[in-house]
Amino acid sequence: MDKVETLDLRQIMPFERHERIFEKWDALKSGETLKIINDHDPKPLHYQFEAEYKDHYQWQYEQSGPKDWIVDIKKV
């Protein structure tokens, strides 16, 4: 089983979230996953991953609202 790093964004100020996500992401090795828990659909984050890491990640919704969104972002 590959390592999964969980980051609960609900307690982090919105302006700090992307920085924290990419700190965790950059520390991952290939095959490892960053699981984020958020209070809204992280579509802007998905667009950012598509722009900066195209073909180097897999995006999988584990839960899509209505209260929380959980996304697994695997580094490939």
Secondary structure, DSSP 8 states (H G I E B T S, - for coil): ---EEEEEGGGS-HHHHHHHHHHHHHH--TT-EEEEEESS--HHHHHHHHHHSTTSEEEEEEEE-SS-EEEEEEE-
